[in-house]
Amino acid sequence: MVAKLDTPLNTLMLGRIHVAMLLQASGHRTALRSLLRAEQERGPAFLCLINALTVLCSWGSDQKQLLAAMLLAVP
């Protein structure tokens, strides 16, 4: 069963990053790319926050690996 992972405009950016992390972790690459593309159209803040969170996460943590993999998936 696949959960519907909508990211409406009024969702907090951190919530949208969490959705992106869930998509990355579950292997939903097409949905992740669509989300990343939509966020890029909104502006650079989403990717800037992902970069900042990557720096703050401890080395080797699952969260850091997911965030870094998301940055690599940016079209």
A tleap script that builds the chain and sets N, CA, C and O, in Angstrom:
source leaprc.protein.ff14SB
mol = sequence {
  NMET VAL ALA LYS LEU ASP THR PRO LEU ASN
  THR LEU MET LEU GLY ARG ILE HIE VAL ALA
  MET LEU LEU GLN ALA SER GLY HIE ARG THR
  ALA LEU ARG SER LEU LEU ARG ALA GLU GLN
  GLU ARG GLY PRO ALA PHE LEU CYS LEU ILE
  ASN ALA LEU THR VAL LEU CYS SER TRP GLY
  SER ASP GLN LYS GLN LEU LEU ALA ALA MET
  LEU LEU ALA VAL CPRO
}
set mol.1.N position { 0.838 -1.172 0.000 }
set mol.1.CA position { 0.000 0.000 0.000 }
set mol.1.C position { 0.886 1.240 0.000 }
set mol.1.O position { 1.820 1.330 0.797 }
set mol.2.N position { 0.610 2.186 -0.874 }
set mol.2.CA position { 1.378 3.415 -0.970 }
set mol.2.C position { 0.544 4.543 -0.393 }
set mol.2.O position { -0.596 4.762 -0.802 }
set mol.3.N position { 1.123 5.256 0.562 }
set mol.3.CA position { 0.418 6.388 1.159 }
set mol.3.C position { 0.477 7.576 0.209 }
set mol.3.O position { 1.460 7.773 -0.506 }
set mol.4.N position { -0.574 8.349 0.215 }
set mol.4.CA position { -0.607 9.562 -0.601 }
set mol.4.C position { 0.202 10.633 0.123 }
set mol.4.O position { -0.109 10.986 1.260 }
set mol.5.N position { 1.230 11.146 -0.530 }
set mol.5.CA position { 2.108 12.115 0.092 }
set mol.5.C position { 1.986 13.455 -0.623 }
set mol.5.O position { 2.840 13.809 -1.436 }
set mol.6.N position { 0.929 14.198 -0.325 }
set mol.6.CA position { 0.730 15.513 -0.904 }
set mol.6.C position { 1.562 16.537 -0.153 }
set mol.6.O position { 1.820 16.391 1.042 }
set mol.7.N position { 1.977 17.568 -0.861 }
set mol.7.CA position { 2.678 18.665 -0.226 }
set mol.7.C position { 2.045 19.971 -0.666 }
set mol.7.O position { 2.573 20.643 -1.552 }
set mol.8.N position { 0.910 20.346 -0.057 }
set mol.8.CA position { 0.254 21.576 -0.446 }
set mol.8.C position { 1.107 22.798 -0.126 }
set mol.8.O position { 2.033 22.730 0.683 }
set mol.9.N position { 0.787 23.900 -0.763 }
set mol.9.CA position { 1.565 25.123 -0.594 }
set mol.9.C position { 1.628 25.597 0.846 }
set mol.9.O position { 2.615 26.214 1.247 }
set mol.10.N position { 0.595 25.324 1.633 }
set mol.10.CA position { 0.582 25.816 3.005 }
set mol.10.C position { 1.317 24.893 3.982 }
set mol.10.O position { 1.361 25.189 5.176 }
set mol.11.N position { 1.885 23.802 3.517 }
set mol.11.CA position { 2.655 22.905 4.370 }
set mol.11.C position { 3.989 23.566 4.696 }
set mol.11.O position { 4.622 24.154 3.818 }
set mol.12.N position { 4.418 23.472 5.948 }
set mol.12.CA position { 5.700 24.045 6.331 }
set mol.12.C position { 6.831 23.401 5.535 }
set mol.12.O position { 6.763 22.223 5.182 }
set mol.13.N position { 7.858 24.177 5.261 }
set mol.13.CA position { 8.972 23.688 4.462 }
set mol.13.C position { 9.624 22.466 5.110 }
set mol.13.O position { 9.995 21.521 4.413 }
set mol.14.N position { 9.764 22.478 6.417 }
set mol.14.CA position { 10.364 21.329 7.091 }
set mol.14.C position { 9.506 20.085 6.899 }
set mol.14.O position { 10.035 18.980 6.779 }
set mol.15.N position { 8.199 20.254 6.868 }
set mol.15.CA position { 7.298 19.131 6.594 }
set mol.15.C position { 7.477 18.606 5.183 }
set mol.15.O position { 7.433 17.397 4.956 }
set mol.16.N position { 7.680 19.518 4.225 }
set mol.16.CA position { 7.908 19.088 2.843 }
set mol.16.C position { 9.252 18.368 2.715 }
set mol.16.O position { 9.380 17.427 1.931 }
set mol.17.N position { 10.240 18.800 3.472 }
set mol.17.CA position { 11.531 18.093 3.474 }
set mol.17.C position { 11.355 16.700 4.058 }
set mol.17.O position { 11.944 15.738 3.565 }
set mol.18.N position { 10.548 16.589 5.105 }
set mol.18.CA position { 10.290 15.276 5.692 }
set mol.18.C position { 9.608 14.357 4.687 }
set mol.18.O position { 9.951 13.179 4.590 }
set mol.19.N position { 8.646 14.887 3.942 }
set mol.19.CA position { 7.979 14.103 2.895 }
set mol.19.C position { 9.008 13.651 1.864 }
set mol.19.O position { 8.992 12.499 1.432 }
set mol.20.N position { 9.905 14.559 1.468 }
set mol.20.CA position { 10.947 14.206 0.497 }
set mol.20.C position { 11.847 13.103 1.047 }
set mol.20.O position { 12.246 12.201 0.310 }
set mol.21.N position { 12.168 13.172 2.335 }
set mol.21.CA position { 12.997 12.130 2.948 }
set mol.21.C position { 12.276 10.784 2.931 }
set mol.21.O position { 12.891 9.747 2.687 }
set mol.22.N position { 10.969 10.807 3.193 }
set mol.22.CA position { 10.186 9.561 3.154 }
set mol.22.C position { 10.157 8.981 1.739 }
set mol.22.O position { 10.263 7.769 1.553 }
set mol.23.N position { 10.013 9.852 0.754 }
set mol.23.CA position { 10.025 9.390 -0.635 }
set mol.23.C position { 11.383 8.792 -0.986 }
set mol.23.O position { 11.457 7.748 -1.634 }
set mol.24.N position { 12.457 9.454 -0.558 }
set mol.24.CA position { 13.815 8.963 -0.816 }
set mol.24.C position { 14.012 7.601 -0.155 }
set mol.24.O position { 14.526 6.670 -0.775 }
set mol.25.N position { 13.604 7.492 1.097 }
set mol.25.CA position { 13.812 6.251 1.854 }
set mol.25.C position { 13.011 5.083 1.290 }
set mol.25.O position { 13.443 3.932 1.356 }
set mol.26.N position { 11.833 5.394 0.730 }
set mol.26.CA position { 10.980 4.314 0.222 }
set mol.26.C position { 11.207 4.013 -1.258 }
set mol.26.O position { 10.551 3.138 -1.823 }
set mol.27.N position { 12.134 4.737 -1.883 }
set mol.27.CA position { 12.485 4.448 -3.262 }
set mol.27.C position { 11.533 5.011 -4.299 }
set mol.27.O position { 11.548 4.564 -5.446 }
set mol.28.N position { 10.712 5.970 -3.934 }
set mol.28.CA position { 9.776 6.596 -4.879 }
set mol.28.C position { 10.488 7.728 -5.616 }
set mol.28.O position { 10.223 8.904 -5.368 }
set mol.29.N position { 11.384 7.364 -6.515 }
set mol.29.CA position { 12.243 8.331 -7.196 }
set mol.29.C position { 11.471 9.320 -8.076 }
set mol.29.O position { 11.792 10.508 -8.100 }
set mol.30.N position { 10.471 8.842 -8.786 }
set mol.30.CA position { 9.707 9.725 -9.674 }
set mol.30.C position { 8.980 10.789 -8.862 }
set mol.30.O position { 9.002 11.967 -9.219 }
set mol.31.N position { 8.341 10.384 -7.783 }
set mol.31.CA position { 7.630 11.333 -6.925 }
set mol.31.C position { 8.613 12.307 -6.277 }
set mol.31.O position { 8.315 13.494 -6.144 }
set mol.32.N position { 9.780 11.809 -5.876 }
set mol.32.CA position { 10.795 12.672 -5.272 }
set mol.32.C position { 11.277 13.712 -6.276 }
set mol.32.O position { 11.398 14.890 -5.938 }
set mol.33.N position { 11.550 13.291 -7.494 }
set mol.33.CA position { 12.003 14.242 -8.518 }
set mol.33.C position { 10.939 15.299 -8.794 }
set mol.33.O position { 11.263 16.471 -8.983 }
set mol.34.N position { 9.682 14.893 -8.817 }
set mol.34.CA position { 8.589 15.850 -9.031 }
set mol.34.C position { 8.531 16.857 -7.896 }
set mol.34.O position { 8.383 18.057 -8.128 }
set mol.35.N position { 8.647 16.373 -6.679 }
set mol.35.CA position { 8.633 17.270 -5.528 }
set mol.35.C position { 9.815 18.230 -5.578 }
set mol.35.O position { 9.648 19.428 -5.350 }
set mol.36.N position { 11.005 17.717 -5.873 }
set mol.36.CA position { 12.198 18.570 -5.934 }
set mol.36.C position { 12.069 19.620 -7.042 }
set mol.36.O position { 12.468 20.771 -6.866 }
set mol.37.N position { 11.515 19.217 -8.170 }
set mol.37.CA position { 11.310 20.156 -9.276 }
set mol.37.C position { 10.351 21.269 -8.865 }
set mol.37.O position { 10.592 22.444 -9.144 }
set mol.38.N position { 9.262 20.890 -8.200 }
set mol.38.CA position { 8.280 21.878 -7.738 }
set mol.38.C position { 8.898 22.836 -6.718 }
set mol.38.O position { 8.624 24.036 -6.735 }
set mol.39.N position { 9.726 22.297 -5.839 }
set mol.39.CA position { 10.381 23.147 -4.840 }
set mol.39.C position { 11.384 24.102 -5.493 }
set mol.39.O position { 11.520 25.246 -5.059 }
set mol.40.N position { 12.071 23.648 -6.513 }
set mol.40.CA position { 13.006 24.525 -7.223 }
set mol.40.C position { 12.269 25.684 -7.879 }
set mol.40.O position { 12.786 26.800 -7.941 }
set mol.41.N position { 11.063 25.420 -8.366 }
set mol.41.CA position { 10.261 26.472 -8.982 }
set mol.41.C position { 9.817 27.504 -7.955 }
set mol.41.O position { 9.623 28.672 -8.291 }
set mol.42.N position { 9.654 27.083 -6.709 }
set mol.42.CA position { 9.267 28.013 -5.638 }
set mol.42.C position { 10.422 28.936 -5.267 }
set mol.42.O position { 10.198 30.072 -4.849 }
set mol.43.N position { 11.656 28.457 -5.416 }
set mol.43.CA position { 12.822 29.255 -5.050 }
set mol.43.C position { 13.895 28.403 -4.405 }
set mol.43.O position { 13.730 27.191 -4.267 }
set mol.44.N position { 15.000 29.032 -4.006 }
set mol.44.CA position { 16.151 28.286 -3.503 }
set mol.44.C position { 16.074 27.890 -2.028 }
set mol.44.O position { 16.929 27.138 -1.561 }
set mol.45.N position { 15.088 28.365 -1.290 }
set mol.45.CA position { 15.052 28.148 0.157 }
set mol.45.C position { 15.013 26.668 0.540 }
set mol.45.O position { 15.651 26.268 1.514 }
set mol.46.N position { 14.280 25.860 -0.204 }
set mol.46.CA position { 14.148 24.432 0.106 }
set mol.46.C position { 15.517 23.755 0.086 }
set mol.46.O position { 15.886 23.061 1.034 }
set mol.47.N position { 16.261 23.958 -0.989 }
set mol.47.CA position { 17.582 23.322 -1.098 }
set mol.47.C position { 18.569 23.908 -0.094 }
set mol.47.O position { 19.441 23.197 0.406 }
set mol.48.N position { 18.439 25.195 0.204 }
set mol.48.CA position { 19.302 25.812 1.216 }
set mol.48.C position { 19.060 25.181 2.585 }
set mol.48.O position { 20.005 24.928 3.332 }
set mol.49.N position { 17.800 24.929 2.910 }
set mol.49.CA position { 17.491 24.302 4.198 }
set mol.49.C position { 17.980 22.858 4.230 }
set mol.49.O position { 18.469 22.398 5.262 }
set mol.50.N position { 17.857 22.144 3.126 }
set mol.50.CA position { 18.391 20.776 3.080 }
set mol.50.C position { 19.901 20.802 3.312 }
set mol.50.O position { 20.429 19.983 4.064 }
set mol.51.N position { 20.597 21.744 2.665 }
set mol.51.CA position { 22.044 21.873 2.878 }
set mol.51.C position { 22.362 22.136 4.343 }
set mol.51.O position { 23.269 21.519 4.901 }
set mol.52.N position { 21.627 23.044 4.967 }
set mol.52.CA position { 21.864 23.377 6.375 }
set mol.52.C position { 21.602 22.173 7.269 }
set mol.52.O position { 22.373 21.906 8.190 }
set mol.53.N position { 20.538 21.456 7.009 }
set mol.53.CA position { 20.235 20.272 7.815 }
set mol.53.C position { 21.287 19.190 7.640 }
set mol.53.O position { 21.612 18.476 8.589 }
set mol.54.N position { 21.820 19.067 6.434 }
set mol.54.CA position { 22.870 18.078 6.181 }
set mol.54.C position { 24.093 18.376 7.034 }
set mol.54.O position { 24.713 17.465 7.583 }
set mol.55.N position { 24.431 19.640 7.143 }
set mol.55.CA position { 25.592 20.040 7.957 }
set mol.55.C position { 25.342 19.748 9.428 }
set mol.55.O position { 26.261 19.353 10.146 }
set mol.56.N position { 24.107 19.938 9.885 }
set mol.56.CA position { 23.787 19.752 11.298 }
set mol.56.C position { 23.674 18.288 11.714 }
set mol.56.O position { 23.875 17.966 12.885 }
set mol.57.N position { 23.361 17.407 10.788 }
set mol.57.CA position { 23.209 15.979 11.123 }
set mol.57.C position { 24.571 15.353 11.403 }
set mol.57.O position { 25.573 15.701 10.777 }
set mol.58.N position { 24.587 14.432 12.346 }
set mol.58.CA position { 25.845 13.769 12.676 }
set mol.58.C position { 26.295 12.852 11.543 }
set mol.58.O position { 25.481 12.251 10.842 }
set mol.59.N position { 27.592 12.766 11.388 }
set mol.59.CA position { 28.206 11.998 10.313 }
set mol.59.C position { 27.761 10.545 10.377 }
set mol.59.O position { 27.821 9.916 11.433 }
set mol.60.N position { 27.315 10.016 9.247 }
set mol.60.CA position { 26.916 8.623 9.149 }
set mol.60.C position { 25.481 8.341 9.561 }
set mol.60.O position { 25.028 7.199 9.480 }
set mol.61.N position { 24.755 9.369 10.003 }
set mol.61.CA position { 23.369 9.130 10.416 }
set mol.61.C position { 22.492 8.867 9.197 }
set mol.61.O position { 22.806 9.287 8.084 }
set mol.62.N position { 21.402 8.173 9.428 }
set mol.62.CA position { 20.458 7.890 8.346 }
set mol.62.C position { 19.900 9.174 7.752 }
set mol.62.O position { 19.723 9.280 6.538 }
set mol.63.N position { 19.622 10.152 8.616 }
set mol.63.CA position { 19.075 11.412 8.142 }
set mol.63.C position { 20.053 12.133 7.220 }
set mol.63.O position { 19.656 12.665 6.183 }
set mol.64.N position { 21.313 12.151 7.593 }
set mol.64.CA position { 22.328 12.817 6.771 }
set mol.64.C position { 22.434 12.128 5.411 }
set mol.64.O position { 22.549 12.796 4.383 }
set mol.65.N position { 22.395 10.807 5.402 }
set mol.65.CA position { 22.484 10.065 4.150 }
set mol.65.C position { 21.278 10.329 3.258 }
set mol.65.O position { 21.430 10.465 2.044 }
set mol.66.N position { 20.076 10.403 3.841 }
set mol.66.CA position { 18.874 10.695 3.060 }
set mol.66.C position { 18.923 12.108 2.475 }
set mol.66.O position { 18.595 12.318 1.307 }
set mol.67.N position { 19.336 13.070 3.298 }
set mol.67.CA position { 19.419 14.455 2.824 }
set mol.67.C position { 20.455 14.593 1.716 }
set mol.67.O position { 20.212 15.263 0.713 }
set mol.68.N position { 21.610 13.959 1.899 }
set mol.68.CA position { 22.658 14.034 0.878 }
set mol.68.C position { 22.195 13.370 -0.422 }
set mol.68.O position { 22.471 13.872 -1.512 }
set mol.69.N position { 21.497 12.254 -0.305 }
set mol.69.CA position { 20.992 11.567 -1.499 }
set mol.69.C position { 19.939 12.424 -2.213 }
set mol.69.O position { 19.853 12.404 -3.441 }
set mol.70.N position { 19.144 13.168 -1.451 }
set mol.70.CA position { 18.152 14.049 -2.054 }
set mol.70.C position { 18.847 15.157 -2.850 }
set mol.70.O position { 18.403 15.509 -3.943 }
set mol.71.N position { 19.916 15.696 -2.313 }
set mol.71.CA position { 20.650 16.740 -3.039 }
set mol.71.C position { 21.206 16.205 -4.349 }
set mol.71.O position { 21.258 16.924 -5.348 }
set mol.72.N position { 21.620 14.950 -4.346 }
set mol.72.CA position { 22.122 14.333 -5.578 }
set mol.72.C position { 21.002 14.097 -6.580 }
set mol.72.O position { 21.251 14.017 -7.783 }
set mol.73.N position { 19.770 13.984 -6.093 }
set mol.73.CA position { 18.627 13.720 -6.989 }
set mol.73.C position { 18.053 14.992 -7.600 }
set mol.73.O position { 17.149 14.920 -8.433 }
set mol.74.N position { 18.560 16.152 -7.202 }
set mol.74.CA position { 18.030 17.412 -7.739 }
set mol.74.C position { 18.282 17.468 -9.235 }
set mol.74.O position { 19.414 17.300 -9.688 }
set mol.75.N position { 17.201 17.709 -10.019 }
set mol.75.CA position { 17.365 17.748 -11.484 }
set mol.75.C position { 18.176 18.956 -11.937 }
set mol.75.O position { 18.403 19.134 -13.134 }
savepdb mol mol.pdb
quit
